[in-house]
Amino acid sequence: MASIRELHQQLIRKERSAVEIAQAALAQIQALEPTLHSFLAVTADHALAQAQQVDAQLAAGEDIGLLAGIPIGIKDNLCTQGIRTTCASRILEQFIPPYESTVTQKLMEAGAVMVGKTNMDEFAMGGSTETSAFQMTANPWDTSRVPGGSSGGSAAAVAAGECTVSLGSDTGGSIRQPAAFCGIVGLKPTYGLVSRYGLVAFASSLDQIGPFARTVEDAAILLGAIAGYDPKDSTSIKVEVPDYTQFLIPDLKGKKIGVIQETFGQGLDPTVAAAVRQAIQQLQDLGAEIIEISCPRFRYGIAAYYIIAPSEASANLARYDGVKFGSRSEKPENLIDMYTRTRAEGFGAEVKRRIMIGTYVLSAGYYDAYYLKAQKVRTLMKQDFEHAFSQVDVLVSPTAPTTAFRAGDKTADPLSMYLVDLMTIPVNLAGLPGMSIPCGFDGQGLPIGLQLIGNVLREDQLFQVAYAYEKATTWHQRHPQLAKV
């Protein structure tokens, strides 16, 4: 499986054309999709047209960027002009956006080749990609297991070699957790570093778009392409975007790495704990100073998140009423009947559950008791992280409490599904960057993820630590048998 830089070299040396690279990715998708179901839509004609443009540039002697001609998968909650964007929901089944999201526009301008829109949990609500209204994605390492969620399609596609890199969105761990389950690199950037314009909103104060890749360098290249200020997004940060590849240094001397004590408690699989502890020892061997750190409010993340996120979802999803866009219930008796039937028929069970929770906690008499209190806890969690980063450069923890679970194991128990995001949610609540990198396998051959957490806009620190660890280990070099079609 070639990296972005390797494919770029092949292109400029004229060893392969962009069309040949796109065709190889499309052939892999055709071979694996009957088993994996990573994609909701495969955009073969669109991909080949983009690849032809890159080949034309090369033929004319023009210089091309690193991402030109690189096959990429796009999560189906990112608007793509003229190409269906469903959020894996019946209510948007026929929605074709009239505009392009900022990140996909940037990728088009960079010459990246979109091979398709990837499957996800409906409106990004879920931790296994099982709430998709259309299909269930399988984990390439074991097709009886889930790929994680909500960006499971994007993670599975990269792990199986259906595309070189992909984009996901992360509201409470939806990039990092599937990256861990699928044995690849996944990065949730600092809130505001990447524009959310054109990302279909779930929880606006938490959502962030980020890359999936097989190597740390590929993630750095992709983040560099999509990051940056966007006047169309009021939460976008005005900041100079560095070349993240300059931070890929295989040396950790002088780095202080904090181990979050609260993440090694009850509920953590012993095999995961052992692999993460071994990874921490490896970081120490590479020259880092390891410091035990306490973030006492870390354990309140789930409780605060499942008040704040559903509240924002309740407000954001109010727009799907059958009036302006999306599906509409047929032959309603009156306006109220149209509203209620459209939403009842269009939304799945998990989306309805979160809308109802959010509407309840925002209602008169409960706003102060629940929503306001959750926001106060969020502030305290931020303070815990600020205190931690006054002592260390990067924090580490397991990415998920377990490896990938079997499909259907948690669908009947929503709370057990929510607990899968135990380690990742606090990072979103604090608006920090977080990354998952592969750090081992359990006895059943399933990948284990190590989570790295940085201070605000310190993605450079994450890339340095991740790259040093990657260079010292071979976990990223393993690929599922499925990928070798």
Secondary structure, DSSP 8 states (H G I E B T S, - for coil): ---HHHHHHHHHTTSS-HHHHHHHHHHHHHHHHHHH--EEEE-HHHHHHHHHHHHHHHHTT----TTTT-EEEEETTB-BTTB---TT-GGGTT---SS--HHHHHHHHTT-EEEEEE--SGGG--SSS-S-SS----BTTBTTB---SSSHHHHHHHHTTSSSEEEEEESSSTTHHHHHHHTSEEEE--TTTB--TTB--SSTTT-EEEEEESSHHHHHHHHHHHBS--TT-TT--------GGGG--S--TT-EEEEEGGGGSTT--HHHHHHHHHHHHHHHHTT-EEEEE--GGGGGHHHHHHHHHHHHHHHHGGG-SSSSSS---SS-SSHHHHHHHHHHHHS-HHHHHHHHHHHHHTSTTTIIIIIIHHHHHHHHHHHHHHHHHTT-SEEEEESSSSS--BTTSSTT-HHHHHGGGTTTHHHHHHT--EEEEEEEE-TTS-EEEEEEEE-TT-HHHHHHHHHHHHHH--GGG---GGGG-
